[in-house]
Structure formats: structure tokens, C-alpha cells
Amino acid sequence: MEPIQGWEIENVEKLLLPEGESFDLPRRTIIKNLSSTDIQACPGSGKTTVLLAKLLILSQRQPFQNGKGICVLTHTNVAIDEIKERMSHKTSVLNQYPNFFGTFQSFVDTFLAIPASIHYYQIRPNVIDADFYDQHVNKLYKKLPWSHPFNTNLYGKNKSKLDSNQLSKPEFQNIKEETFRSLRLDFVNKKILSDIADNVLFCNFNTDTGRAILDFKETVFRDGVLHYDDAYSLALRYLDDFSNILTEAFCNRFSYVFIDEMQDTDSHQNLIIEKLFTSPEIVIQKIGDMNQAIFGKIKPKGLWSPSGSSIDQSKRFHSSISNVIKNACIQAANPLVGNSNTNFCPPPTIIVFDDPKKVLPKFGQLIISHNLHREEVIKGRKNIHKAIGWVKNNDKGHLSISSYWDEFSSLTSAKREYFNNLNEYLIFNSQINPAQFKQRILNIMIRAITISGNKTVSGRSYSKSTFLSFLRNNYYEKYDELMIKVSKWLMRSLKKDDIIQDIKEYIENDLLTIFNIKLHQQELKNFVDSLNPVSVHTTGMPAQPTNLYRMKDATNNIAEVHLGTIHSVKGETHTSTLYLETYYNKQHESERLIEFLKGNYDSTLAQKSEHIKSLKMAYVGMSRPTHLLCLAVHKSRIVGHENDLNNAGWQLCDA
């Protein structure tokens, strides 16, 4: 392909950048590069904008002479949605064949796992989801006899602990259920794995235990239920059996493959890339930040070590922030550089506390005192203030996000589809929209039908589409009635009305009649009647979004702070970020981080597994803000380090 010209870059600058701004030399170099490469991009580098620029230019050159397309893969729907939203109508061609834009999971599901399921089991999966899979397998596992080879195998491995009372029977039961849910199949090497990402062997196919587990897992597959990991198991089996056909097909379809957030790619995902895109004619560009690999299990040695171009200057935050966070990093001599364009940047602040309940009020005071509660600190950008932590809740009383605020709830995801009971389905965060509300209601109906054991005439579990088709074709009035009820329930939720009783009555009076379900079935009764204590008082769409802390000072200034996990804010930009230290695996984070926060890089500590996890979490979490960065640390873990922390660029503030 012809090299990208300067005038092409200038054209996309007008579309993507604020008036008067242009791409600097490192970013222009990456945009022009049309060869396979690895790109290291620091937090706030604008890597998505750089990728968009290249995609816009390539879209203007489509259709390519060979009829091939572009494949863009990332790890979250958020990233894909951002790319598609910013492309808008300018690049509608990129949303059409032969191009593909989607998550790794959707790519694997569409092109490999679903075809594999149809080929091997003559069924298209109804559900590919972790929560639903766990619930489905739990239900089936409880029906297995004690003599099942898996049970006897695990009993043998834990017999000495049970006999010596190191392990109680209830604890052993939990271990059994958790282990059984985690089992995955490696068809290529004929192994049962307890962790597909780390390739942890449980047993081989050719053992009694292996054969029994294989039979069970394949029964679940024939039910149309897959865990996300199972999709990869089937994909790798399909690739192994039909490698020549599949690799030829994909090499003929794509000229360019762009992988965003490459640092989050697991071994089984990387293997699929290597097996599919084998042609030297395919340009593969991997973009990410090796210091931000926090999804899945964080490994001491990543699969990806970028050696190509890099963007080391962040457009997000001031140099005062970059100077402190580049120390909290596994990379020695991190070249991260901040910008100097911000008119005002408060000093990075450690909030030193004795009582964790005082941290959020102090953070709110700092936001107001620096006038960051005003609208549009940055023109055209809404102010966002967030408090984030690693561990949501800790039942042993150790420090977690809920330690700082009693009202913190972990049941807020609009994207989660499967919950334990009716009440939990009706917990919404502030982002849920009418379409998501409808899907949540339909999931309630599917869950009730699934628990009852009802299946379609073809013997498959009901999905949302087959459920609606069944109603339309056989009970059209009931279908119409349900759609009207969904709209009314939505309106009532917006008014903060309690809709649980109404939905419960619909299940008992309508759904159960249509499907001849008996409510006295204990599991179904528990699903309908159980109330999770966290959610009892937040039913319906709340007036105040869940996990929003509001602080008002004496002069009626208000600071609003959203609480969430570090994982939930990856890729986000905030006006202010408060990093809440929590307790993970026998230590508080500050105990592992303190030397790095002081600017003392320790190569020995930087190679320890738990330190790597803490450093990567801290780096991701603390690199979110444009203006104010705060870190909450208990005073007992600060004593004696005050001067060193001050010298490293931190200001200490007593909560």
C-alpha cells in the first residue's frame, strides 16, 4: 500500500483534534507506520485518537485492491463503543464487511466458538456468560452422586486436611463447588484445566475423573450454555482441527489487524492470534501499555513486551502527577512525561487517616477548596470525581471500599445479566437505559423459566429471543401485555416506585400459567422471594445513583464523588481521583507500595508477584485524573516516611 501522506494526516487532524492542535512527531510516526509493530502508549497518550486517525485514513482507501478488510480487536465494549462513536458516519465503511470491529470475546464467539459448537454438538449456544454458566453448573453439580469421580478425586487430595480438622466440611463443600465451576477443557492436549489462562492441570482426559468431567462439560455444551472460557476451549479445538482452512480464510479476509490494550491479552487469546494470522502479508499492530495489565490474573511476566514505537508524553495530566505515579510502576526508569498545559494543578495529596469514614469528606473538601466542583474545569469536558479501590468488600473486617462508605454496593453493573434472585435483578446504576431495563426484565423471565426446567420443543434452554418468539406465536395477547407492563415498570422505576411485588405477581399469575410452572419448587420460590439485604432499600431506579457520595460544605458547595473499583475505571479520565488503599492477600497496598511512592525503585520487589499486582493496580488507578490525585493511607503506615514522601512530590493531609 502507498505510504500515508502528510496531507492525509492534516485532514484527520481537522476531524479529531481541537482547532489549532496537530499530531506531534511521535504520533505522526505511528500513524504513518503501515508495518507490523508493537506500540507502547502511556496513560492519557491519546492512543485511541492516534488509532482513529489511521483508521480514518485507511477507510478513505477502501475498498482495498485485494478486497481485504481491517480487523480491530479490544478487550472491552467501552473501547469499541468509543471508537465507533467517534468514527460516526465518517467511516461507515469500517462497520461493513470485510471489516470487523469488536471485542476479543465477540470475535472468538462469532467466528470460532459458535461454529465449533454447531459442528461438534449440533447446537448454537443460547448463552455465553460467566454468571449464567456458574448458576447452571451449580444446579447440575448438586445432583451428582458422592461417588462421582470428581468428588472422590478431590476428597483424596484433601483427606489429610479433613481428618486433621484443618478443613471443615462446609469449607470443603465450597472448595468442591468452586473447583468444579472453574474446570475447563483443553481439547488439543486432552487435559482438564482448573485455569485456562495459566494452563493449570487438574487431570487428563484418559483418567476416570477426566472422562467423567469431559462428559459433564459436554452435556452442558449441549444445553447451549458456555462460559466465556469455554468459548476459547472450543475455538482452539476448532482451530486445531481445521487450521489450514481457517487461517487461509482469515488471511484472505484481513490486510490489517489492530489489537488495542494488548497488555490485557491472555495466553489462550494470544495463541488464537498466532494461529489465525500467520501470513506475513497481514499487518498486525499491537497497541497498549505494559504497565497497565490488570484484567484477569496479573502475571509476573507478561506475554507482551513492546519493542517498537512509544508515546511517553501524557496529554491527560500535569507533570506533578506524572512525577509521582511513574515511581509506582514495575518499569524501571519509566519515561512517562506529563504536560504543562494545565493552568492549575493541585499537588498530589496523600490523605492520612485513622478512621476511614473521614476520607471521603476530606476528599470532598479538597475538591471544593481547589474549585474543582465548578462546571467545566476543562472546556467542553464535564467534571468527574471518583474514589476507587481494589477490593470491594471484605467479610473479615479488613480494609475495603465499603470500609470508607457503608452505602457502597457492588451490585451496580448495568451490563451484568444474571443475578441470584429477583430483587438483585432490580438494582440499577445511573447509566442503565430503557433498552437495558427491558433486557433485565426479560432476563428475570428467562431465569424463572430456566430454574423450572422448561425447554423449547427442540430440547434447548430458552433464550430471550426464543421466549419472545414463543409468546408471539402462541400467546400474542400475553406478549403484547408483557411489553406494555415493561414500559409501565420502567416509568414506575423512574418515579422510585417499588416494582418488585408487581413483577413477582406477573411471574406467579401469568408466566407460571403459560409454562405450567409450580411455584412450590424450592429453588424457584427462593429466587422469587429472597431479598438481598444490600438491595432491599434501593429497588427501582434511584433518584441518587448508586455509589454516588455527595458532600456539602458550610457554604452549600457540593462535591459529588462516584465510587467504584479500579477495574471499572480503566481507560477513563477524571477531574479528580482518590485511590483508596485496601487489604489484599495478607497486606495493605501501601505496605507493598511505600518504597516506590517515595521514589525508591526496588528491582527485587518489582519482581515479586504480589508487588507486581499492587504496582499495576496503583499505576492504572492513579493515572486517571487531569487535576487532583489523592491517595488514602492509614497513618500507621505513613509514620517515618513523611519527609521522603514530601521529597518525592507528595503533599500529606490529615483526614
N, C-alpha and C positions, 0 to 999 in steps of 0.2 A: 504494500500500500504506500501511496505517496506520503512523504513526511508532512506533519502538521505545520501549517504556516503561521507566521506572526499575526496576519490579518484575521485568521480564524479565531485565535485566542482573543484578540481585541473585540471581535463580535460577541463572544460569550461573556466577556467581562461586562459588557453593557447589560446583559440579561441577568447576571448573577451577583454582581458586586455593586455596592453603593456608588453613587455618582462621584467621579473623581478618583476612585480607587482602581488599582490594577494588580495583577499577579506579580509577585517578586520573582527573582531568578530561580530559586529552588523549586517553586511551584510551577513555573513555566517549563522548567526542565522535565518535571514529572508529567505534565500534560502532554508534552511533545513525544515522550517516550512511548513507542509502539512495539517494544520488545518485551519478552518475559522478564519480570523483575520482582524484587521484594522492596516494599516501601515502608520505612519506619516513620510514623507520624505521631508527634507528641499531642497531649491533650489540648483541645482548642486550636488545633493547627488548621482547621478548615478543610480537612481531608475529604469530607463529603462534597464540598464545593469544588475541590480540585477534580474529584471523580466525575461530578456532574459536568464540569467543563469539557472533559474528554468525551463523555457520552454524548453531549450535545453536538460536538464536532463530528463524531463518528456517525451520529444519526443523520446528519446532513449528507453523508456519503452513501447512505443506504438507498436502494439495495446494493450490496457488495457484488462485485463481478461474479464471484463463485456461488452466490445465493446463500452464503452462510450468515450467521447472526451473532449476537452478543449475549453472553450469559453473565448475569450479576447475582452473586450469592452473598448473603449476610446471615447473621445469627439471630436477629430479632425482627419482628414485624415493624417495630418502631423505625428501624433504619430504612427498611424498604418503603414504608409509608412516607418517610421524609423525602426520599429520592423521587418517588412518584409524584408527590405533591409539588415539589419544586420544579420537576420537569414539566408538569401541567400539560397543556395542549402542544407545547413547543416540540415535544418528542413523542407524539402518539405512536409513531412507527416503532418505538422501542418496546411498546407493550404488545406488539403483534408478532406472530410467527415470522421468522425463525428465532426471534429473541426470547429470552427468559429472564424475568425479574422476580426474585423470591428468596425466601429463607432456605437455608441448607435443608431443613426438615421438609419443606414443601417440595423442594426439588427431588429429594430422595423418595418421598411418598409418591409423587406424581409419576416419575419415570422408572422407578425401580421396585419399591415395596408393593404398591398396588398391583402392578403387572405380575410380580412374583407371587403374591397371594392368589391371584386368579389362576396362574399357571399351576402352582403346586397344590392348592386346596379348593380350586373352583369356586372361590368366593371373593367378592370385593369387600374389603374391610368396612364395617359400619362406623367404627370408632378407632381413631389413633390418638390416644390420650393417656397420660400417666395416671391421673386420678381415677378415671373410669376403669382402667385396667386393674389397678390395685383393689378397688371395690369388688370387681368381678371375680378376681382370683381369690380374694379373701373368702368370698361366699362359697366358691368351689372347694377351697382348701379345707374348710371346716367339715366337709362331707367325706374327706379322705379317711380311711381307717388308720388306727395307730400303727398297724403293720405295714403301711406303705413304706417302700424302701427309703424315701427321703427322710421320714420320721426316724426310722431305725438308724440310718446313717448319721443324722445329726445327734441322736441320742448317744451313739457310740463316741462321737467326738467330744461330748460334754459330760459323759458319765462321771468322770472323776470329780468334776466341779459340783455336780448334783449330789453325789454321795457325801462330799465333804461340806455340803451346805454353802459353798461359795456362790452357788447359783440356785435361786429359788425356783419352784415350779412355774409360778406366774412369769418370772423373768425369762425362763427357758421357753415358755409358750410364745412370748413376744419375739424372742430371737428366731424361733421357728417360722413364725408368720412373716417377719421382716425378711429373713433369708429367702424364704420361698418366693416372695414377691419380687425379689431382686434377681432371680435366676434368668439368664439369657442364653441363647443358643448360638454357638459358633459352628455353623454347618460345614464350613470349609475345612476346619481342623477336627471336626467331630468331638467338640467339647461342650460341656455345660459350664458357663462362666457366672460368677457372682458379681462381676463388674466388667461390662463390655469395654469401657473406656480404658481401664488399666489391665485388661486381659487377665483377670484373676480366675484361676481354675478352681471349679468346685468338684467336678468329676468328668469322666469321659463318657461318650455315647455308649461304648460297648460294655459298661458295667450295669448291674441290675438297677442301681439308682439312676444312672444316666438314661437307660431305656424307659424307665417309669416317668422321669421328668420330661423327656422328649415327647412321650405320648400325651402327657398332660398339656404341655405347651401347645402342641399341635391341635389338641381339642379346642383350646382357647382361640387359636387362629381360625379354626373352622366355625367358631361362634361369631367371627367377624370382629374380634377385639384384638388390638395391638397396642403395646406400649411403644412410646417413641423409639426406645432402643430396639424393640423387635423389628421395627421398620428397617433399621440398619442391618440387623441379622439377615433378614430376607433379601435386602438389597445386595449384600455381599455374597450370599448364596447364588442369587440370580446372575451377578457379575461373573462369578467363578464358572458357572455352567454355560454361560453364553457370552464370554468375554470378547471373542472376536467380532461377533455381530454387534454387540452394544458399543464397543469402543469405536468401531467403524462408523456406526450411526451418529454418535456424538461428535466425532472428529469431522464428519461431513456436515454437521449442523452448525457448529460454532467456530468462528475465527478468533474471538476474544472471550476470555473468561476473567472476570474481575471478582476477587474474593475480599470482601470487606470484613474488618475485625478479625483478621486471620489469626490473631493470638488466641482466640477462643475456640479454635478448631481442635477437636479431639482426634485420637489416633485412628479410630474407625472412619471418621469423616475424611481425614487426610488420605487414608487408603483408597477411598472411593475416588477422590480427585486423581490420585496417581494411576488408578486402573482405567478410569474413563478417558482422561485427556492425555493420551500417550503420543499423539502426533506432534513432531517438532514444529509443524506449521501453525499450531494453536498458540496464540499469545496468552500466557497466564500471568496476571499481575495480582500479587497478594499485598494487601494494604492493612496495616494495623500498628499496634504499639505493644511491644513485648512486655512492657511494664504494667499492662492493664489486663492480663489474662486472669479473670476472676470467675468466669462461668464454668460450671461443672466442678470437677475436682482439680484443685490447683496443684500442679506437679512441679517438683524441684527443677526439672529440666524440661523446658517446653519443646514442642515439636517444630517450632518455627523460630529461627534466628535471622532476622533480616540483615542482608549484606549489601543491599542496593542503595537507592537514594534515600534521603531522610529530610524531614521538616522538623527543625528543632525549635523554631520560634512560635510561641502560642499567641494567638490573637485574642484569647479569652481573658487572661488575667495579667495583672501588673507584675513587674519583676520582683516586687517584695514578696508576692505569693510564690512565684516560681523558685525563688531562692530558698524557701523553706521546704517546699514539697519535693524538690529534686533530691533532697537528702533522704527522704522516706521512700527509698527505691532500691530494688535489687541490683540495678545497674550502677557500677562504679563510675564516677565522673560523668554523671548524667549531663548531657549538653543542653538541657532544657533552658530556654530563654523566654522571659516574659516580655510584654510590650510596655511602652512608656506613654501610651496614648491616653490612658485614663486620667482625667483631671484630678480625681481624688481617690485614694485607695487607703483605707484604714489599715493599720499594721495587723498582720496575722496574730491572733489572740488565743492564748490558752486560758480557758475558764477553769479555775481551780476550785473544786467543790468538796464539801464534806457531806452535804445532803444532795443527792442527785435531783431532787424535786425543785431545787433552786436554780438549776442550769438553764432551763427554757426561759424563765422570767429574765434572767441576766442577759441571755442572747437577745431577747426582745428589746431590752433596754439599750443594748449596743446598736441594734438596727435603727432604733429611733434616734439615739444620740448622734449617729452619723448621717441622719436624714435619708436613710435608705428605704424608709417606709413610704417616701413620696413616690408619686407615679412617674414612671419612665426616667430612671436614673440614666439609662442609655436610651436615646431617642428611638422610638419605634419598637422598644422591647419592654414587655410587661415585667415588673419586678417580681422575682420569685425567691422566697426564703425557705430553706429546707434544713431539717435536722435529720441526720441519717446515722444508722448503726449497722453492725454486722448481725448480731443475734437479736431476734425479735422478742422472745420470751424465754425465761429460764425458770423451770419449776423447782429448782433447788435454791432459789433466792439469790443467785449470782447476778451481777450487773448485766442488764439487757436494755433494749429500747424502752420497754414497759416500766423499767425502774425509774426513768426520768419523767414519765407521764402515765398515770394509771389508766387513762382512757385510750391508750394506744391499742389498736386492734389489728391483728394480722389477716383478718377475713375481709379484705377490701378489693381484691382483684376483679376488675370487670371482665377480664379475659378468661379467668378460670371457669370451667364448665361444670365440674362435678363436685358436690358437697355431701356432707354426712346426713343432713336432714333438711326438711322443708324450710325451717327458719333460716338456716345458713344460706340457702339459695337467695334469700331476700335481703342480704347485706350488700349495699351498693357503695361504690366510691363516687366521687364527684364527677368522674368522667363518663359514667355509663350513659348511653344514649337510648332512644326508643327502640332502635333495632336490636341493641344488646339486651334490653329489657325483655323483648319478645323472645329472644333466644333463651334467656334464663328461664322464662315461664315454660317454654317447650321442653327444656332440659328437666324441669320438675316432672312433667308428664311422662317423659321417657324413663326417668329414674323409677317412678312408681310402677310403670308397666314392666320394666326390666326386673325389678325386685319380685314382682308377681310371677315371673317365669313365662309370660306370654311372648309368643314369637309370631313372625309372619307365616303365611301359608307355605313359604319355601323353607321354613325352619330357621330363619335368621332372626337375630335380635332386632327390635325396632330402632330405626334412626329417626331423626326429626322429619326427614323427607318422606320416609315410608309411613310414618304415623299420620302426617298431614294428608298424604295420598289416600290412606285407608279411610280417614274421616270424610274426605271429599267424595270418594267413590261410594261409600256405604251409608254415611250419616251426614249428608250435606248440611242439614239444618244445625246439627251439632257442631260441624266445622264452622259455620257462619257465627254461631253463638259463641264459640270459643274465641274467635278473632275479635268479636265485639267486647267480650269480657277482658281480653288482654289490654285493649285500649282503655277500658274503664279502670282497670287495675293500675295502669300507668298513671292516669290522671289522679287517681286517689293517692298514689305514692308521692306524687309531686306536691300534694297537699299535706303530706306527712300522716295520712290515714294508715291504720293498721290493716293490711290486706291478707294477713295470714289466714284468719278464720274463713274468709271468703274463698280462698284457694283450696283450703282444706275441705270445705263443703263441696266444692266442684269435684275434687278427686273422689270424695265419698259418694256423692249423689249421681254424678254423670260418668266420670271416667271408669269407675268400678263397674257400673252397669254395662257400659259399652263392651268392656273387655272381660266381663264376668269374673271380676276380681273379688276375693274375700278379704275384707279389712282385718279380720281377726288374725290373719297371718302375722306373726310377731314382728318380723323384720320390717314389713310394710307399716305396721302400726307404730313402730319406733321411728320410722322415717317421717311419718305424718305428725306424730305427737311430740317428738323430742324438741326441746328448746336448748340451744347452746347459751349458757349464761352470758357470754360476751355479747351476744347479738340480741338478747331479749328486748333491750330498750332502744334499739336502733333500726327497727323494722321499717321498711319503706324507704323512699328516697329522703335522706335527712336534709333539713334546712342548712345545717352546718355540715360540710363534707367530712366524712370520717377521717380521722387522723389530722385534723386541722386544729392547731393550737392558736388561740387568739389572746394577745396580751395588750391591755390598755393601761397607759400611764396616767399620772395625776392630772395631766392637761388634755386627756382624751385622745392622745395619739395612739394609733393601733398598729401593732405589728402582727402579721399572720405568718405562721410557720407550719409548713407541711412536714409530717413525719413519715419516714419510710426506711427501707433497707438500702444498703449500698448497691446491691444488685439492681434495685428498681430505678436508680437514677443514672445508671451508666449511660454515657453519651449526652446527658443533659447539661444545660448551662443554667446556673443560678446567679442571682444577685449576691446572695449570702448563703454560706453553707456552714452548718455546725456538725462536726464529726463527733459523735458520741462514742466514747470508748465502751466496750462491752467485754464480757468474760468468755473466752473461747479456749477449750481444751486445756484447762488447768492454769491458765494465766490471763490477766488482763492485757489488753493490747499494748497499753503504754509500757508494760514491763518488757515487752519484746522490742518496742519502737524507740525507747528513750534515748539510746545512744545515737540512733540515726537522726532523731529530731534535734539533737544537739550538734549535728553535723559531723559526727564521728563514724564514718563508714567502716564497718567491720566485715571483712571478706569471709571470715569464718561463720559469723552469724547469718550472713546473707546467703549461705548455702544450706542452712537448716530448714527443713520442711515447714515447720510452724512459723518461723520468721518470714519465710517467703510468702506464705499466705497473708500474714499480717501486713507486710510491706505492700503487697499488691492491692489489698483492700484499702489501705490508707492512701495509696497513690491515686487510686480511682476516686475515692470519696473526697479527698482534699483538693482535687484538681477541677472541681465543678464551678467555683464562684468567680465572678468577674470583679467583685469588690471586697467583700468581707469573708475571711476564712477564720473559723473558730474551731478549737479542739477542746473537748471536755475531758479533764483528767482529775482523778481523786487526789487530794492534797498529799496523802501519804506516799504517793508515787512521784511527787514533784520535789519533795524536800531534799535539799542538797544539790539539785540540778538547776536552780534558778538562774545563776549567773551564766552558765553555759547556754541555757535556752535563750536568754536575752541576747547573748553574743551571736547566736545562730539566726536571729531575726524575729524571735517570738516575743510578744508582749504578754505578761502574766496579769490576769484579772481575777480577783476573788469573787466567787459567786455569793 
